[in-house]
Amino acid sequence: MSGCCGPQNESSTGACALLVCFGGMSNVGTLTGLAALEVVKAGQGRIFCLASLANGDSMVQNRLREAERVVAVDGCPLACARRIAERAGTPPHAALVLSEDLEIEKGPPSALTEGDRERAVTVITEAVRGLNPRGK
């Protein structure tokens, strides 16, 4: 796959990394995974396993440290993805909270709309490219 960080394959280390808190228990949690997956399909980065990072997996930690840009995508203000990354020693370059950044009220997964998904893809893509104002 070719993306914002050049050609990528399973052994690539220079990828733009997306840390996604896909809880699936709410519309905004579901939205993090669905929108980030579209960003990945467009060649704009890779999703890394948040659970493996929390468990101290050295391969995931090393790849994140070597990534050109790390973006945490959370659905709600609990900011689990951002907090896990910080505790693992990899503070993200940008941290999104979709319920706040897109002003989406947290609700059941069925409350997700196509418009919400499109706006989330846009804001994640901007963060990956370093254009999002919440980026560091």
Biotite code that builds the C-alpha atoms (Angstrom):
import biotite.structure as struc

atoms = struc.array([
    struc.Atom([0.000, 0.000, 0.000], chain_id="A", res_id=1, res_name="MET", atom_name="CA", element="C"),
    struc.Atom([1.250, 3.484, -0.744], chain_id="A", res_id=2, res_name="SER", atom_name="CA", element="C"),
    struc.Atom([0.166, 6.337, 1.461], chain_id="A", res_id=3, res_name="GLY", atom_name="CA", element="C"),
    struc.Atom([1.191, 9.497, 3.218], chain_id="A", res_id=4, res_name="CYS", atom_name="CA", element="C"),
    struc.Atom([4.348, 7.851, 4.441], chain_id="A", res_id=5, res_name="CYS", atom_name="CA", element="C"),
    struc.Atom([5.451, 6.150, 1.235], chain_id="A", res_id=6, res_name="GLY", atom_name="CA", element="C"),
    struc.Atom([5.196, 2.495, 0.224], chain_id="A", res_id=7, res_name="PRO", atom_name="CA", element="C"),
    struc.Atom([4.001, 0.254, 3.006], chain_id="A", res_id=8, res_name="GLN", atom_name="CA", element="C"),
    struc.Atom([3.894, -3.446, 3.644], chain_id="A", res_id=9, res_name="ASN", atom_name="CA", element="C"),
    struc.Atom([3.665, -5.587, 6.725], chain_id="A", res_id=10, res_name="GLU", atom_name="CA", element="C"),
    struc.Atom([7.314, -4.934, 7.614], chain_id="A", res_id=11, res_name="SER", atom_name="CA", element="C"),
    struc.Atom([7.134, -1.168, 7.064], chain_id="A", res_id=12, res_name="SER", atom_name="CA", element="C"),
    struc.Atom([8.042, 0.963, 10.036], chain_id="A", res_id=13, res_name="THR", atom_name="CA", element="C"),
    struc.Atom([7.561, 4.489, 8.652], chain_id="A", res_id=14, res_name="GLY", atom_name="CA", element="C"),
    struc.Atom([3.775, 4.308, 8.486], chain_id="A", res_id=15, res_name="ALA", atom_name="CA", element="C"),
    struc.Atom([1.391, 6.968, 9.645], chain_id="A", res_id=16, res_name="CYS", atom_name="CA", element="C"),
    struc.Atom([-0.153, 5.207, 12.611], chain_id="A", res_id=17, res_name="ALA", atom_name="CA", element="C"),
    struc.Atom([-3.780, 5.429, 13.654], chain_id="A", res_id=18, res_name="LEU", atom_name="CA", element="C"),
    struc.Atom([-4.684, 4.332, 17.162], chain_id="A", res_id=19, res_name="LEU", atom_name="CA", element="C"),
    struc.Atom([-8.407, 3.748, 17.239], chain_id="A", res_id=20, res_name="VAL", atom_name="CA", element="C"),
    struc.Atom([-10.580, 3.163, 20.273], chain_id="A", res_id=21, res_name="CYS", atom_name="CA", element="C"),
    struc.Atom([-13.258, 1.041, 18.649], chain_id="A", res_id=22, res_name="PHE", atom_name="CA", element="C"),
    struc.Atom([-15.469, 0.197, 21.612], chain_id="A", res_id=23, res_name="GLY", atom_name="CA", element="C"),
    struc.Atom([-18.524, -0.340, 19.483], chain_id="A", res_id=24, res_name="GLY", atom_name="CA", element="C"),
    struc.Atom([-20.812, 0.385, 22.415], chain_id="A", res_id=25, res_name="MET", atom_name="CA", element="C"),
    struc.Atom([-21.795, 3.796, 21.059], chain_id="A", res_id=26, res_name="SER", atom_name="CA", element="C"),
    struc.Atom([-22.202, 5.607, 17.773], chain_id="A", res_id=27, res_name="ASN", atom_name="CA", element="C"),
    struc.Atom([-18.991, 7.586, 18.267], chain_id="A", res_id=28, res_name="VAL", atom_name="CA", element="C"),
    struc.Atom([-17.024, 4.492, 19.307], chain_id="A", res_id=29, res_name="GLY", atom_name="CA", element="C"),
    struc.Atom([-18.208, 2.628, 16.224], chain_id="A", res_id=30, res_name="THR", atom_name="CA", element="C"),
    struc.Atom([-17.451, 5.690, 14.128], chain_id="A", res_id=31, res_name="LEU", atom_name="CA", element="C"),
    struc.Atom([-13.764, 5.690, 15.113], chain_id="A", res_id=32, res_name="THR", atom_name="CA", element="C"),
    struc.Atom([-13.231, 2.265, 13.572], chain_id="A", res_id=33, res_name="GLY", atom_name="CA", element="C"),
    struc.Atom([-15.369, 2.743, 10.472], chain_id="A", res_id=34, res_name="LEU", atom_name="CA", element="C"),
    struc.Atom([-13.897, 6.127, 9.559], chain_id="A", res_id=35, res_name="ALA", atom_name="CA", element="C"),
    struc.Atom([-10.291, 5.114, 10.307], chain_id="A", res_id=36, res_name="ALA", atom_name="CA", element="C"),
    struc.Atom([-10.699, 2.027, 8.137], chain_id="A", res_id=37, res_name="LEU", atom_name="CA", element="C"),
    struc.Atom([-11.708, 4.252, 5.205], chain_id="A", res_id=38, res_name="GLU", atom_name="CA", element="C"),
    struc.Atom([-8.639, 6.423, 5.785], chain_id="A", res_id=39, res_name="VAL", atom_name="CA", element="C"),
    struc.Atom([-6.475, 3.283, 5.690], chain_id="A", res_id=40, res_name="VAL", atom_name="CA", element="C"),
    struc.Atom([-8.183, 2.034, 2.512], chain_id="A", res_id=41, res_name="LYS", atom_name="CA", element="C"),
    struc.Atom([-7.332, 5.397, 0.916], chain_id="A", res_id=42, res_name="ALA", atom_name="CA", element="C"),
    struc.Atom([-3.646, 4.723, 1.657], chain_id="A", res_id=43, res_name="GLY", atom_name="CA", element="C"),
    struc.Atom([-3.340, 7.368, 4.363], chain_id="A", res_id=44, res_name="GLN", atom_name="CA", element="C"),
    struc.Atom([-1.982, 5.205, 7.190], chain_id="A", res_id=45, res_name="GLY", atom_name="CA", element="C"),
    struc.Atom([-2.316, 1.992, 9.146], chain_id="A", res_id=46, res_name="ARG", atom_name="CA", element="C"),
    struc.Atom([-4.381, 1.008, 12.138], chain_id="A", res_id=47, res_name="ILE", atom_name="CA", element="C"),
    struc.Atom([-2.348, -0.421, 14.982], chain_id="A", res_id=48, res_name="PHE", atom_name="CA", element="C"),
    struc.Atom([-3.725, -2.724, 17.666], chain_id="A", res_id=49, res_name="CYS", atom_name="CA", element="C"),
    struc.Atom([-4.574, -0.664, 20.721], chain_id="A", res_id=50, res_name="LEU", atom_name="CA", element="C"),
    struc.Atom([-4.943, -3.756, 22.912], chain_id="A", res_id=51, res_name="ALA", atom_name="CA", element="C"),
    struc.Atom([-1.450, -4.968, 21.949], chain_id="A", res_id=52, res_name="SER", atom_name="CA", element="C"),
    struc.Atom([-0.048, -1.560, 22.814], chain_id="A", res_id=53, res_name="LEU", atom_name="CA", element="C"),
    struc.Atom([-1.757, -1.672, 26.221], chain_id="A", res_id=54, res_name="ALA", atom_name="CA", element="C"),
    struc.Atom([-0.370, -5.172, 26.769], chain_id="A", res_id=55, res_name="ASN", atom_name="CA", element="C"),
    struc.Atom([3.169, -3.988, 26.088], chain_id="A", res_id=56, res_name="GLY", atom_name="CA", element="C"),
    struc.Atom([3.696, -5.781, 22.774], chain_id="A", res_id=57, res_name="ASP", atom_name="CA", element="C"),
    struc.Atom([7.216, -4.739, 21.754], chain_id="A", res_id=58, res_name="SER", atom_name="CA", element="C"),
    struc.Atom([6.579, -5.028, 17.996], chain_id="A", res_id=59, res_name="MET", atom_name="CA", element="C"),
    struc.Atom([3.656, -2.571, 18.167], chain_id="A", res_id=60, res_name="VAL", atom_name="CA", element="C"),
    struc.Atom([5.591, -0.235, 20.470], chain_id="A", res_id=61, res_name="GLN", atom_name="CA", element="C"),
    struc.Atom([8.592, -0.214, 18.124], chain_id="A", res_id=62, res_name="ASN", atom_name="CA", element="C"),
    struc.Atom([6.490, 0.428, 15.027], chain_id="A", res_id=63, res_name="ARG", atom_name="CA", element="C"),
    struc.Atom([4.723, 3.318, 16.733], chain_id="A", res_id=64, res_name="LEU", atom_name="CA", element="C"),
    struc.Atom([8.008, 4.884, 17.845], chain_id="A", res_id=65, res_name="ARG", atom_name="CA", element="C"),
    struc.Atom([9.248, 4.694, 14.258], chain_id="A", res_id=66, res_name="GLU", atom_name="CA", element="C"),
    struc.Atom([6.029, 6.062, 12.736], chain_id="A", res_id=67, res_name="ALA", atom_name="CA", element="C"),
    struc.Atom([6.218, 9.469, 11.101], chain_id="A", res_id=68, res_name="GLU", atom_name="CA", element="C"),
    struc.Atom([2.960, 10.510, 12.742], chain_id="A", res_id=69, res_name="ARG", atom_name="CA", element="C"),
    struc.Atom([0.714, 8.919, 15.363], chain_id="A", res_id=70, res_name="VAL", atom_name="CA", element="C"),
    struc.Atom([-2.951, 9.920, 15.551], chain_id="A", res_id=71, res_name="VAL", atom_name="CA", element="C"),
    struc.Atom([-5.237, 8.789, 18.372], chain_id="A", res_id=72, res_name="ALA", atom_name="CA", element="C"),
    struc.Atom([-8.899, 8.626, 17.376], chain_id="A", res_id=73, res_name="VAL", atom_name="CA", element="C"),
    struc.Atom([-11.314, 8.447, 20.286], chain_id="A", res_id=74, res_name="ASP", atom_name="CA", element="C"),
    struc.Atom([-15.080, 8.565, 20.188], chain_id="A", res_id=75, res_name="GLY", atom_name="CA", element="C"),
    struc.Atom([-15.700, 10.202, 23.547], chain_id="A", res_id=76, res_name="CYS", atom_name="CA", element="C"),
    struc.Atom([-13.876, 12.329, 26.136], chain_id="A", res_id=77, res_name="PRO", atom_name="CA", element="C"),
    struc.Atom([-12.660, 9.263, 28.042], chain_id="A", res_id=78, res_name="LEU", atom_name="CA", element="C"),
    struc.Atom([-9.896, 9.342, 25.397], chain_id="A", res_id=79, res_name="ALA", atom_name="CA", element="C"),
    struc.Atom([-8.860, 5.716, 25.882], chain_id="A", res_id=80, res_name="CYS", atom_name="CA", element="C"),
    struc.Atom([-6.704, 5.553, 22.732], chain_id="A", res_id=81, res_name="ALA", atom_name="CA", element="C"),
    struc.Atom([-4.781, 8.718, 23.608], chain_id="A", res_id=82, res_name="ARG", atom_name="CA", element="C"),
    struc.Atom([-4.294, 7.689, 27.227], chain_id="A", res_id=83, res_name="ARG", atom_name="CA", element="C"),
    struc.Atom([-3.107, 4.177, 26.337], chain_id="A", res_id=84, res_name="ILE", atom_name="CA", element="C"),
    struc.Atom([-0.615, 5.615, 23.840], chain_id="A", res_id=85, res_name="ALA", atom_name="CA", element="C"),
    struc.Atom([0.706, 8.098, 26.396], chain_id="A", res_id=86, res_name="GLU", atom_name="CA", element="C"),
    struc.Atom([1.083, 5.423, 29.077], chain_id="A", res_id=87, res_name="ARG", atom_name="CA", element="C"),
    struc.Atom([2.959, 3.247, 26.582], chain_id="A", res_id=88, res_name="ALA", atom_name="CA", element="C"),
    struc.Atom([5.438, 6.085, 26.006], chain_id="A", res_id=89, res_name="GLY", atom_name="CA", element="C"),
    struc.Atom([4.125, 7.064, 22.577], chain_id="A", res_id=90, res_name="THR", atom_name="CA", element="C"),
    struc.Atom([2.185, 10.315, 22.927], chain_id="A", res_id=91, res_name="PRO", atom_name="CA", element="C"),
    struc.Atom([0.254, 10.946, 19.715], chain_id="A", res_id=92, res_name="PRO", atom_name="CA", element="C"),
    struc.Atom([1.051, 13.852, 17.414], chain_id="A", res_id=93, res_name="HIS", atom_name="CA", element="C"),
    struc.Atom([-2.688, 14.488, 17.173], chain_id="A", res_id=94, res_name="ALA", atom_name="CA", element="C"),
    struc.Atom([-5.550, 13.340, 19.365], chain_id="A", res_id=95, res_name="ALA", atom_name="CA", element="C"),
    struc.Atom([-9.122, 13.476, 18.127], chain_id="A", res_id=96, res_name="LEU", atom_name="CA", element="C"),
    struc.Atom([-12.306, 13.099, 20.157], chain_id="A", res_id=97, res_name="VAL", atom_name="CA", element="C"),
    struc.Atom([-15.067, 12.712, 17.598], chain_id="A", res_id=98, res_name="LEU", atom_name="CA", element="C"),
    struc.Atom([-17.924, 13.563, 19.967], chain_id="A", res_id=99, res_name="SER", atom_name="CA", element="C"),
    struc.Atom([-16.259, 16.925, 20.671], chain_id="A", res_id=100, res_name="GLU", atom_name="CA", element="C"),
    struc.Atom([-14.470, 17.675, 17.382], chain_id="A", res_id=101, res_name="ASP", atom_name="CA", element="C"),
    struc.Atom([-17.556, 16.918, 15.305], chain_id="A", res_id=102, res_name="LEU", atom_name="CA", element="C"),
    struc.Atom([-20.125, 17.814, 17.979], chain_id="A", res_id=103, res_name="GLU", atom_name="CA", element="C"),
    struc.Atom([-21.806, 14.420, 17.738], chain_id="A", res_id=104, res_name="ILE", atom_name="CA", element="C"),
    struc.Atom([-23.932, 13.455, 20.705], chain_id="A", res_id=105, res_name="GLU", atom_name="CA", element="C"),
    struc.Atom([-22.922, 10.069, 22.086], chain_id="A", res_id=106, res_name="LYS", atom_name="CA", element="C"),
    struc.Atom([-25.677, 7.519, 21.662], chain_id="A", res_id=107, res_name="GLY", atom_name="CA", element="C"),
    struc.Atom([-26.370, 3.936, 20.634], chain_id="A", res_id=108, res_name="PRO", atom_name="CA", element="C"),
    struc.Atom([-24.528, 2.497, 17.610], chain_id="A", res_id=109, res_name="PRO", atom_name="CA", element="C"),
    struc.Atom([-27.730, 2.773, 15.580], chain_id="A", res_id=110, res_name="SER", atom_name="CA", element="C"),
    struc.Atom([-27.532, 6.592, 15.900], chain_id="A", res_id=111, res_name="ALA", atom_name="CA", element="C"),
    struc.Atom([-24.579, 6.665, 13.488], chain_id="A", res_id=112, res_name="LEU", atom_name="CA", element="C"),
    struc.Atom([-25.258, 8.564, 10.259], chain_id="A", res_id=113, res_name="THR", atom_name="CA", element="C"),
    struc.Atom([-23.575, 8.617, 6.861], chain_id="A", res_id=114, res_name="GLU", atom_name="CA", element="C"),
    struc.Atom([-22.881, 12.334, 7.338], chain_id="A", res_id=115, res_name="GLY", atom_name="CA", element="C"),
    struc.Atom([-21.109, 11.612, 10.627], chain_id="A", res_id=116, res_name="ASP", atom_name="CA", element="C"),
    struc.Atom([-18.944, 9.011, 8.891], chain_id="A", res_id=117, res_name="ARG", atom_name="CA", element="C"),
    struc.Atom([-17.997, 11.385, 6.075], chain_id="A", res_id=118, res_name="GLU", atom_name="CA", element="C"),
    struc.Atom([-17.085, 14.175, 8.503], chain_id="A", res_id=119, res_name="ARG", atom_name="CA", element="C"),
    struc.Atom([-15.031, 11.756, 10.616], chain_id="A", res_id=120, res_name="ALA", atom_name="CA", element="C"),
    struc.Atom([-13.075, 10.557, 7.576], chain_id="A", res_id=121, res_name="VAL", atom_name="CA", element="C"),
    struc.Atom([-12.289, 14.183, 6.743], chain_id="A", res_id=122, res_name="THR", atom_name="CA", element="C"),
    struc.Atom([-11.099, 15.144, 10.237], chain_id="A", res_id=123, res_name="VAL", atom_name="CA", element="C"),
    struc.Atom([-8.980, 11.970, 10.575], chain_id="A", res_id=124, res_name="ILE", atom_name="CA", element="C"),
    struc.Atom([-7.404, 12.548, 7.158], chain_id="A", res_id=125, res_name="THR", atom_name="CA", element="C"),
    struc.Atom([-6.580, 16.123, 8.156], chain_id="A", res_id=126, res_name="GLU", atom_name="CA", element="C"),
    struc.Atom([-4.983, 14.912, 11.397], chain_id="A", res_id=127, res_name="ALA", atom_name="CA", element="C"),
    struc.Atom([-2.882, 12.340, 9.550], chain_id="A", res_id=128, res_name="VAL", atom_name="CA", element="C"),
    struc.Atom([-1.661, 15.067, 7.195], chain_id="A", res_id=129, res_name="ARG", atom_name="CA", element="C"),
    struc.Atom([-0.895, 17.391, 10.108], chain_id="A", res_id=130, res_name="GLY", atom_name="CA", element="C"),
    struc.Atom([-3.641, 19.853, 9.190], chain_id="A", res_id=131, res_name="LEU", atom_name="CA", element="C"),
    struc.Atom([-5.913, 19.337, 12.185], chain_id="A", res_id=132, res_name="ASN", atom_name="CA", element="C"),
    struc.Atom([-5.843, 22.114, 14.785], chain_id="A", res_id=133, res_name="PRO", atom_name="CA", element="C"),
    struc.Atom([-5.885, 19.570, 17.634], chain_id="A", res_id=134, res_name="ARG", atom_name="CA", element="C"),
    struc.Atom([-2.606, 18.169, 16.365], chain_id="A", res_id=135, res_name="GLY", atom_name="CA", element="C"),
    struc.Atom([0.519, 18.975, 18.336], chain_id="A", res_id=136, res_name="LYS", atom_name="CA", element="C"),
])
